C-alpha cells in the first residue's frame, strides 16, 4: 500500500491558491498498490474478460514460492481453476484437495475452497522444488477470479507453467546438456543441438587442422582431433533464422551473414527484427520471437515464451574462418546433442528416445557410441529437415565429414589446410585467467593451448558476461509486440466514502472564500 500526499509548504499564498492546493492534496490521498505483472485485472462488467497470457518458468535446484493476485475487485473474491490444458496428466487438479492443482512441475493452490469467497487481498500461490526429473514438464492453467461486489465482475488469465533449463556449446565444442552433463563432441557436419515443439537449434561443426593430437577428454576419456562451430540455424515458431559465413564460401572478416526466412539482412532495425506467425510482415500478426544484436558482437534469438539463443562469434584471422560459442537459456526443449540424458545413459537420448546405456569400458566402444551411433542419429536431414541456407549445388552433405574425428588418430592434419600451432599451457592459462567458472576456464585453456588462438578467451569472456532473463515470470518481448500495460493504482475505498470527503472539501472552500483577507 502507498499513500501519496502532496504537502503545501507554509508560504504566503492567496485563498484561491490555498483552496486549489488543499483540494489537490485531498484528491491525491489514494490508497492502493501497483499490481504485479502476473496478477489478474478484474473488469467492470461480465462476461469474464481474458487478460494477456503469461508464463512462469521454474529451474531445477531453485525453490519456487510465488503468488498471483488480482486488481480491480472491491469486494471479496472467489478464485477458480477454469481450464487445464497440455499433455494429459501434466496439468491436473489434485484428486484429494480441490484447492490444489499440479501443473508443469509446479503446485498451484487457491486461497479459497470451491464456491467460497475470501478477501480480495488473498492470493494464489505457486510452489515447487524442481529437480532434473521435472525438466520439460509443461502445462497451461487458466485461473478465474470473481468479484462478489460490482455485479460479480470477473476476469481470467491463462498461465504457461514449466520447468526450464539451458544448454550450450563453447569453443572446440564442449557441450553442456540441459541437465548439466559436460562432455566434448568433436564431430564434423550439421547436427540438431536442441529441439522442442516450437523451437530448434541446429549447428554446423567444421574440423580444425592442428599439429598435435589432444589428450583425453575428462568425461569421455577419448583423445581426438577437434572441431569448432562455424554456423548456427534456429527454428522459432514458423520462422527460421541462420547465422553463417557467406554462401559463396569466401570468408568475410567484417561479419557473418544473418538471414531470416532465407532473406539476407542488410540493415538491422533499432529494437530488433520481429518474427511473426506464418512468417508475416504484418505488424498485426502474432509475435513468435525476435532477433537482436547484443554487446560484444553477439546475436540474440528470442522466442515469445522467454527462450534465448545467444551466438558469440569471433573471426580467426590466421585461418580466415569464423567460430562461435552458443548458449540457450530458459528453454523447455529437451532433445538433441544438448538434450536430456536418457534413463541410465551416459549420453542424451537418441531421436526416438532410446538410450545408449551406461558408458562402455573399452575406449573403442565409447568412440562407436559417441561418434558413430550418436553423431549419425542427430545429423540434420536424418532426424530434422535442415534449417541452414545453402549456395546452389550444395547441401548438408557438403559440410559432412563422417570420419572426423578418427579413433586413435596419429595426426590431426587436414590436406591443403594450414595447421593451427599450439601454444604453451602457461600462455593459454594467462589468456583465460578472467574466466570465472572452473569448468569453462579449463575448456578455454584447452582450446587456446591446442589451437594457439587466444581469441577463444575473448568469446568465453563475452559469453560469461551475458545475463539471461532467468527463471520466474517471463516477460513479453519488448518493442515488437503487445506488451501488457501495468495496471494503474486501484482505489480500494468504497464509493460512498467520497461523500463525507466531498462535504469537508466544500466546507473548507466556503470558509476560505468568506474569510476576509488580512491587511499587512
C-alpha positions as CSV (number, residue, x, y, z in Angstrom):
1,X,0.0,0.0,0.0
2,X,1.2,3.5,-0.7
3,X,-0.1,6.8,0.5
4,X,0.5,9.7,-2.0
5,X,0.3,13.0,-0.2
6,X,1.3,16.4,-1.5
7,X,2.0,18.8,1.3
8,X,1.5,22.6,0.9
9,X,4.7,24.5,2.0
10,X,4.0,27.1,4.7
11,X,4.5,30.1,2.4
12,X,2.2,33.1,1.8
13,X,-0.4,32.4,-1.0
14,X,-3.8,33.6,-1.9
15,X,-7.0,32.0,-0.7
16,X,-7.7,30.6,-4.2
17,X,-4.2,29.1,-4.2
18,X,-4.7,27.6,-0.7
19,X,-8.1,26.2,-2.0
20,X,-6.5,24.5,-5.1
21,X,-3.6,23.1,-3.1
22,X,-5.9,21.6,-0.4
23,X,-8.3,20.1,-2.9
24,X,-5.3,18.6,-4.9
25,X,-3.9,17.2,-1.7
26,X,-7.1,15.5,-0.7
27,X,-7.8,14.1,-4.1
28,X,-4.3,12.5,-4.2
29,X,-4.6,10.8,-0.8
30,X,-5.2,7.5,-2.6
31,X,-4.5,4.1,-1.1
32,X,-3.7,1.3,-3.4
33,X,-0.9,-0.8,-4.8
34,X,0.6,-1.5,-8.2
35,X,-0.4,-4.9,-9.3
36,X,2.4,-7.3,-10.2
37,X,2.7,-8.1,-13.9
38,X,1.4,-11.7,-13.3
39,X,-1.8,-10.6,-11.5
40,X,-5.3,-10.6,-13.0
41,X,-7.1,-7.4,-13.6
42,X,-10.8,-7.6,-13.0
43,X,-13.0,-5.7,-15.5
44,X,-16.1,-3.7,-14.6
45,X,-18.7,-5.9,-16.3
46,X,-19.3,-9.6,-17.1
47,X,-18.8,-11.7,-19.0
48,X,-15.3,-12.6,-17.8
49,X,-12.6,-10.8,-19.9
50,X,-9.3,-12.5,-20.6
51,X,-6.0,-10.9,-19.5
52,X,-2.9,-11.3,-21.7
53,X,-1.4,-14.8,-21.3
54,X,1.7,-15.0,-19.1
55,X,4.4,-17.6,-18.4
56,X,6.2,-18.9,-15.3
57,X,9.5,-20.8,-15.7
58,X,11.0,-22.8,-12.8
59,X,14.5,-24.2,-12.8
60,X,15.9,-27.3,-11.1
61,X,17.6,-26.6,-7.8
62,X,15.8,-23.3,-7.3
63,X,12.7,-23.4,-4.9
64,X,9.6,-21.7,-6.1
65,X,7.4,-19.6,-3.8
66,X,5.4,-17.1,-5.9
67,X,1.9,-15.5,-5.8
68,X,-0.7,-14.4,-8.2
69,X,-3.1,-11.7,-7.1
70,X,-5.8,-9.5,-8.6
71,X,-6.5,-5.8,-9.0
72,X,-9.8,-4.1,-9.6
73,X,-12.1,-6.1,-7.2
74,X,-13.8,-4.1,-4.4
75,X,-15.5,-6.9,-2.6
76,X,-14.5,-10.4,-1.5
77,X,-13.4,-12.6,-4.4
78,X,-13.7,-16.2,-5.5
79,X,-10.7,-17.9,-7.2
80,X,-11.3,-20.9,-9.5
81,X,-9.4,-23.3,-11.8
82,X,-11.1,-22.5,-15.1
83,X,-9.3,-24.8,-17.6
84,X,-6.4,-27.3,-17.7
85,X,-4.5,-27.8,-20.9
86,X,-1.4,-29.6,-22.2
87,X,-0.1,-33.1,-22.3
88,X,-2.5,-35.5,-20.5
89,X,-1.7,-35.7,-16.8
90,X,0.8,-32.8,-17.0
91,X,-1.7,-30.2,-15.7
92,X,-4.5,-31.5,-13.4
93,X,-6.5,-30.8,-10.3
94,X,-5.5,-32.7,-7.2
95,X,-7.8,-35.7,-6.5
96,X,-7.9,-35.1,-2.8
97,X,-7.6,-31.3,-2.5
98,X,-9.8,-29.2,-4.7
99,X,-7.8,-26.1,-3.9
100,X,-4.7,-27.7,-5.3
101,X,-3.5,-28.3,-8.9
102,X,-0.3,-29.8,-10.3
103,X,0.8,-28.1,-13.5
104,X,4.0,-28.1,-15.4
105,X,6.0,-29.4,-12.4
106,X,4.6,-26.7,-10.0
107,X,1.9,-26.8,-7.3
108,X,-0.8,-24.1,-7.6
109,X,-3.0,-23.5,-4.5
110,X,-6.2,-21.4,-4.4
111,X,-6.8,-19.3,-1.3
112,X,-10.4,-20.4,-1.0
113,X,-12.5,-23.6,-1.2
114,X,-14.8,-24.1,-4.2
115,X,-17.9,-21.8,-4.1
116,X,-16.4,-19.7,-1.2
117,X,-15.1,-16.2,-1.2
118,X,-12.0,-14.6,0.5
119,X,-10.6,-11.2,1.0
120,X,-9.6,-9.5,-2.3
121,X,-6.1,-9.3,-0.8
122,X,-5.8,-13.1,-0.7
123,X,-3.6,-14.7,-3.5
124,X,-3.0,-17.9,-5.4
125,X,0.4,-19.5,-4.5
126,X,2.9,-21.2,-6.8
127,X,5.3,-23.6,-5.0
128,X,7.8,-26.2,-6.2
129,X,11.2,-27.8,-5.5
130,X,12.0,-28.8,-9.1
131,X,14.7,-31.3,-9.9
132,X,16.2,-32.6,-13.2
133,X,13.5,-35.2,-13.3
134,X,11.0,-32.3,-13.8
135,X,12.7,-30.9,-16.9
136,X,10.4,-30.5,-19.9
137,X,7.3,-30.6,-17.8
138,X,4.8,-28.1,-19.1
139,X,1.2,-27.2,-18.8
140,X,-1.4,-24.5,-19.3
141,X,-3.7,-23.4,-16.5
142,X,-6.4,-20.7,-16.7
143,X,-7.4,-19.0,-13.5
144,X,-10.7,-17.2,-12.9
145,X,-11.3,-14.6,-10.2
146,X,-14.8,-13.2,-9.5
147,X,-15.6,-10.0,-7.5
148,X,-18.6,-10.6,-5.1
149,X,-19.3,-6.8,-5.4
150,X,-19.7,-4.8,-8.7
151,X,-22.2,-7.2,-10.2
152,X,-20.0,-10.3,-10.0
153,X,-17.4,-8.8,-12.4
154,X,-14.7,-11.3,-13.2
155,X,-11.6,-12.0,-15.3
156,X,-9.5,-14.9,-16.4
157,X,-5.8,-15.4,-17.3
158,X,-4.0,-18.3,-18.9
159,X,-0.6,-19.2,-17.5
160,X,2.0,-21.4,-19.1
161,X,3.8,-23.2,-16.3
162,X,7.0,-25.2,-17.0
163,X,10.4,-26.3,-15.7
164,X,13.2,-24.9,-17.9
165,X,17.0,-25.2,-18.2
166,X,19.7,-24.4,-20.7
167,X,22.3,-26.0,-22.9
168,X,25.4,-24.8,-24.6
169,X,28.4,-25.5,-26.8
170,X,31.6,-23.4,-26.4
171,X,35.0,-23.4,-28.1
172,X,36.2,-26.7,-29.6
173,X,32.8,-27.9,-28.9
174,X,32.4,-28.5,-25.2
175,X,28.8,-29.4,-24.6
176,X,26.6,-28.8,-21.6
177,X,23.3,-30.7,-21.6
178,X,20.1,-29.2,-20.2
179,X,20.6,-31.5,-17.2
180,X,24.1,-30.3,-16.6
181,X,26.3,-33.0,-18.1
182,X,29.5,-31.7,-19.6
183,X,31.1,-33.6,-22.5
184,X,33.2,-33.0,-25.6
185,X,31.7,-33.7,-29.1
186,X,34.2,-33.1,-32.0
187,X,32.3,-34.5,-35.0
188,X,32.1,-32.5,-38.3
189,X,28.8,-31.8,-40.0
190,X,25.4,-30.3,-39.2
191,X,23.6,-31.5,-36.1
192,X,20.4,-30.9,-34.0
193,X,21.7,-29.3,-30.9
194,X,18.3,-28.8,-29.2
195,X,14.8,-29.5,-30.3
196,X,11.3,-28.7,-28.9
197,X,7.8,-28.3,-30.2
198,X,8.2,-24.7,-31.4
199,X,12.0,-24.2,-31.0
200,X,15.0,-25.9,-32.5
201,X,18.7,-25.2,-32.8
202,X,21.0,-26.7,-35.4
203,X,24.8,-26.3,-35.5
204,X,27.5,-26.7,-38.1
205,X,30.8,-28.0,-36.9
206,X,33.9,-27.9,-39.1
207,X,37.2,-29.8,-38.4
208,X,40.3,-27.9,-37.4
209,X,43.8,-28.9,-38.6
210,X,46.3,-29.0,-35.7
211,X,49.9,-30.2,-35.4
212,X,49.1,-32.2,-32.3
213,X,46.6,-34.8,-31.2
214,X,44.9,-33.5,-28.0
215,X,44.9,-35.6,-24.8
216,X,41.8,-37.4,-23.5
217,X,38.6,-35.6,-22.6
218,X,37.7,-35.7,-18.9
219,X,34.2,-37.1,-19.4
220,X,34.5,-39.4,-22.4
221,X,38.2,-40.4,-21.9
222,X,38.7,-40.0,-25.6
223,X,41.6,-38.0,-27.1
224,X,40.5,-36.9,-30.5
225,X,41.1,-34.2,-33.1
226,X,39.0,-31.0,-32.6
227,X,36.3,-29.1,-34.5
228,X,34.5,-25.8,-33.9
229,X,31.1,-24.2,-34.5
230,X,31.1,-22.2,-37.8
231,X,27.4,-21.6,-38.2
232,X,24.0,-21.8,-36.4
233,X,20.4,-22.1,-37.6
234,X,17.2,-21.9,-35.5
235,X,13.5,-22.5,-35.9
236,X,11.4,-20.1,-33.8
237,X,7.7,-20.9,-34.3
238,X,7.1,-20.8,-38.0
239,X,10.2,-18.8,-38.7
240,X,13.8,-19.8,-39.4
241,X,17.0,-17.8,-38.9
242,X,20.6,-18.5,-39.8
243,X,23.9,-17.0,-38.9
244,X,26.6,-18.4,-41.2
245,X,29.5,-17.4,-43.4
246,X,29.0,-16.2,-47.0
247,X,27.2,-18.7,-49.1
248,X,29.9,-18.3,-51.8
249,X,32.4,-19.8,-49.5
250,X,34.6,-16.8,-49.2
251,X,35.0,-15.7,-45.6
252,X,34.3,-12.1,-44.8
253,X,36.2,-10.7,-41.8
254,X,33.6,-7.9,-41.5
255,X,30.9,-10.3,-40.2
256,X,28.7,-13.3,-40.6
257,X,25.6,-13.2,-42.7
258,X,22.2,-13.2,-40.9
259,X,19.2,-14.5,-42.8
260,X,15.6,-14.5,-41.7
261,X,13.4,-17.0,-43.6
262,X,16.1,-17.1,-46.3
263,X,16.3,-13.3,-46.8
264,X,19.7,-11.7,-46.2
265,X,19.5,-8.9,-43.5
266,X,21.5,-5.9,-44.7
267,X,20.2,-3.3,-42.2
268,X,19.4,-4.1,-38.6
269,X,16.5,-2.0,-37.3
270,X,16.5,-0.5,-33.8
271,X,14.7,-2.8,-31.5
272,X,15.5,-5.9,-33.4
273,X,13.8,-7.9,-36.1
274,X,10.3,-9.3,-35.2
275,X,9.4,-12.8,-36.1
276,X,5.7,-13.2,-36.7
277,X,3.3,-16.1,-37.2
278,X,3.4,-17.7,-40.7
279,X,6.5,-15.5,-41.5
280,X,4.2,-12.5,-41.9
281,X,5.5,-8.9,-42.2
282,X,2.1,-7.6,-41.0
283,X,2.7,-5.9,-37.6
284,X,-0.8,-7.1,-36.5
285,X,0.3,-10.8,-36.9
286,X,1.0,-12.7,-33.7
287,X,4.6,-12.4,-32.4
288,X,6.6,-15.5,-32.2
289,X,10.1,-14.1,-31.5
290,X,12.7,-11.6,-32.5
291,X,16.4,-11.2,-33.3
292,X,18.5,-8.5,-31.6
293,X,22.2,-7.5,-31.6
294,X,23.9,-7.6,-28.2
295,X,27.1,-6.3,-26.7
296,X,30.4,-7.8,-27.9
297,X,29.1,-8.6,-31.3
298,X,26.6,-11.2,-30.0
299,X,23.3,-12.2,-31.7
300,X,20.3,-13.0,-29.6
301,X,17.4,-15.0,-30.9
302,X,14.4,-14.9,-28.6
303,X,11.1,-16.7,-28.7
304,X,7.9,-15.2,-27.3
305,X,7.9,-17.8,-24.4
306,X,11.2,-16.5,-23.0
307,X,13.8,-18.8,-24.5
308,X,17.0,-17.1,-25.5
309,X,19.6,-18.4,-28.0
310,X,22.8,-16.4,-27.9
311,X,25.6,-16.7,-30.5
312,X,29.0,-15.2,-29.7
313,X,31.1,-15.1,-32.9
314,X,34.8,-14.4,-33.4
315,X,37.0,-14.2,-36.5
316,X,40.2,-16.3,-36.6
317,X,42.3,-14.2,-38.8
318,X,45.3,-16.5,-39.1
319,X,43.0,-19.2,-40.6
320,X,40.4,-16.9,-42.1
321,X,37.4,-18.6,-40.5
322,X,34.6,-17.8,-38.1
323,X,33.8,-19.7,-35.0
324,X,31.4,-19.1,-32.2
325,X,30.1,-20.0,-28.7
326,X,26.4,-20.9,-28.4
327,X,24.1,-20.8,-25.4
328,X,20.4,-21.5,-24.9
329,X,18.6,-20.2,-21.8
330,X,15.1,-20.7,-20.4
331,X,14.1,-23.5,-22.7
332,X,11.8,-26.4,-22.2
333,X,13.2,-28.1,-25.3
334,X,14.8,-31.4,-24.4
335,X,16.0,-33.4,-27.4
336,X,19.3,-33.2,-29.2
337,X,23.1,-33.0,-28.7
338,X,22.4,-30.7,-25.7
339,X,19.3,-32.7,-24.6
340,X,18.4,-34.5,-21.5
341,X,20.2,-37.8,-20.8
342,X,18.2,-40.9,-21.4
343,X,17.5,-43.0,-18.3
344,X,20.6,-44.9,-17.3
345,X,22.6,-43.5,-20.2
346,X,25.9,-41.6,-20.4
347,X,24.7,-39.6,-23.4
348,X,21.5,-37.7,-24.3
349,X,18.7,-39.8,-25.7
350,X,18.6,-40.7,-29.4
351,X,15.8,-39.1,-31.6
352,X,13.4,-42.0,-30.9
353,X,14.0,-41.7,-27.1
354,X,16.1,-44.8,-26.8
355,X,19.2,-45.0,-24.5
356,X,22.8,-45.9,-25.4
357,X,23.1,-47.3,-21.9
358,X,26.0,-46.9,-19.4
359,X,29.4,-45.8,-20.6
360,X,31.3,-48.7,-22.1
361,X,34.7,-49.6,-20.5
362,X,36.5,-50.2,-23.9
363,X,37.5,-46.9,-25.5
364,X,36.8,-48.1,-29.0
365,X,33.2,-48.9,-27.9
366,X,32.8,-45.4,-26.4
367,X,34.0,-44.0,-29.7
368,X,31.5,-46.1,-31.6
369,X,28.7,-44.9,-29.3
370,X,29.5,-41.2,-29.4
371,X,31.0,-40.6,-32.9
372,X,29.1,-43.2,-34.9
373,X,25.7,-44.1,-33.4
374,X,25.0,-40.9,-31.5
375,X,26.5,-38.5,-34.1
376,X,24.8,-40.1,-37.1
377,X,21.5,-40.2,-35.3
378,X,21.5,-36.4,-34.7
379,X,22.7,-35.3,-38.1
380,X,20.3,-33.0,-39.8
381,X,18.1,-34.4,-42.5
382,X,18.2,-37.8,-40.7
383,X,16.2,-36.5,-37.7
384,X,15.1,-33.0,-38.8
385,X,15.0,-31.1,-42.1
386,X,18.0,-28.7,-42.4
387,X,17.4,-25.1,-41.4
388,X,20.5,-23.8,-43.0
389,X,20.7,-21.8,-46.2
390,X,22.9,-23.2,-49.0
391,X,24.5,-22.0,-52.2
392,X,23.2,-23.7,-55.3
393,X,24.7,-27.1,-55.7
394,X,25.5,-27.5,-52.0
395,X,23.7,-29.2,-49.1
396,X,24.3,-30.5,-45.7
397,X,26.4,-33.3,-47.3
398,X,28.9,-30.6,-48.4
399,X,29.8,-29.9,-44.8
400,X,29.7,-33.5,-43.5
401,X,32.9,-35.4,-42.7
402,X,31.8,-38.8,-41.4
403,X,35.2,-40.0,-40.3
404,X,36.1,-36.9,-38.2
405,X,37.4,-37.3,-35.6
406,X,39.2,-40.6,-36.2
407,X,39.7,-43.1,-33.4
408,X,43.3,-43.3,-32.2
409,X,44.4,-40.7,-34.8
410,X,48.2,-40.3,-35.2
411,X,47.7,-36.9,-36.8
412,X,45.2,-34.1,-36.9
413,X,46.5,-32.6,-40.1
414,X,44.0,-31.9,-42.9
415,X,45.2,-31.9,-46.5
416,X,45.5,-28.5,-48.1
417,X,44.7,-26.7,-44.9
418,X,47.4,-25.0,-42.8
419,X,47.5,-26.4,-39.3
420,X,47.0,-24.4,-36.1
421,X,50.1,-24.1,-34.0
422,X,49.6,-25.0,-30.3
423,X,50.8,-22.7,-27.5
424,X,52.2,-23.4,-24.0
425,X,49.9,-24.2,-21.1
426,X,51.2,-21.0,-19.4
427,X,50.2,-18.7,-22.2
428,X,46.8,-20.4,-22.5
429,X,46.2,-20.1,-18.8
430,X,47.1,-16.4,-18.8
431,X,44.7,-15.8,-21.8
432,X,41.9,-17.5,-19.9
433,X,42.6,-16.0,-16.4
434,X,39.5,-13.9,-16.4
435,X,37.1,-16.8,-16.9
436,X,35.4,-17.4,-13.5
437,X,33.7,-20.8,-13.9
438,X,36.3,-23.5,-13.3
439,X,35.0,-25.9,-16.0
440,X,34.8,-23.1,-18.5
441,X,38.3,-21.9,-17.6
442,X,39.6,-25.4,-18.2
443,X,37.9,-25.6,-21.5
444,X,39.1,-22.2,-22.6
445,X,42.7,-23.1,-21.6
446,X,42.4,-26.4,-23.6
447,X,41.1,-24.5,-26.7
448,X,43.8,-21.9,-26.7
449,X,46.6,-24.4,-26.0
450,X,45.5,-26.8,-28.8
451,X,44.9,-24.1,-31.4
452,X,47.1,-21.2,-30.3
453,X,44.1,-18.9,-30.9
454,X,43.8,-16.5,-28.0
455,X,40.5,-15.2,-29.4
456,X,38.8,-18.2,-27.8
457,X,39.4,-16.5,-24.5
458,X,37.5,-13.4,-25.7
459,X,34.5,-15.4,-26.8
460,X,34.5,-17.1,-23.4
461,X,34.7,-13.8,-21.6
462,X,31.8,-12.3,-23.7
463,X,29.6,-15.4,-23.2
464,X,30.4,-15.3,-19.4
465,X,29.2,-11.7,-19.2
466,X,25.8,-12.3,-20.8
467,X,22.9,-12.0,-18.3
468,X,19.9,-14.0,-19.3
469,X,16.3,-13.3,-18.2
470,X,16.5,-16.2,-15.8
471,X,13.6,-18.2,-14.2
472,X,10.4,-16.6,-12.9
473,X,7.6,-14.8,-14.6
474,X,8.7,-14.4,-18.2
475,X,8.3,-11.1,-20.0
476,X,6.6,-10.4,-23.3
477,X,9.2,-9.5,-25.8
478,X,9.7,-5.7,-25.5
479,X,9.4,-3.4,-28.5
480,X,8.0,-5.9,-31.0
481,X,4.6,-6.9,-29.8
482,X,1.7,-6.0,-27.5
483,X,3.2,-5.8,-24.0
484,X,0.6,-5.7,-21.3
485,X,0.2,-2.3,-19.7
486,X,0.8,-2.4,-16.0
487,X,-2.5,-1.7,-14.2
488,X,-3.0,1.7,-12.6
489,X,-3.1,2.0,-8.9
490,X,-6.6,0.9,-7.8
491,X,-8.6,2.9,-5.3
492,X,-9.7,0.4,-2.6
493,X,-12.2,2.8,-1.0
494,X,-16.0,2.1,-1.3
495,X,-17.6,4.8,-3.4
496,X,-19.7,6.2,-0.6
497,X,-16.6,7.2,1.4
498,X,-16.2,10.1,-1.0
499,X,-19.5,11.7,0.2
500,X,-18.1,12.9,3.6
501,X,-14.8,13.8,2.0
502,X,-16.6,16.0,-0.6
503,X,-18.7,17.6,2.2
504,X,-15.5,18.5,4.1
505,X,-13.9,19.9,0.9
506,X,-16.9,22.1,0.2
507,X,-17.0,23.4,3.8
508,X,-13.3,24.3,3.6
509,X,-13.8,26.0,0.3
510,X,-16.7,28.0,1.7
511,X,-14.7,29.1,4.8
512,X,-11.8,30.2,2.7
513,X,-14.0,32.2,0.3
514,X,-15.8,34.0,3.1
515,X,-12.7,34.7,5.2
516,X,-11.7,38.4,5.0
517,X,-8.1,38.9,3.8
518,X,-5.8,40.3,6.5
519,X,-4.1,43.6,6.0
520,X,-0.4,43.8,6.3
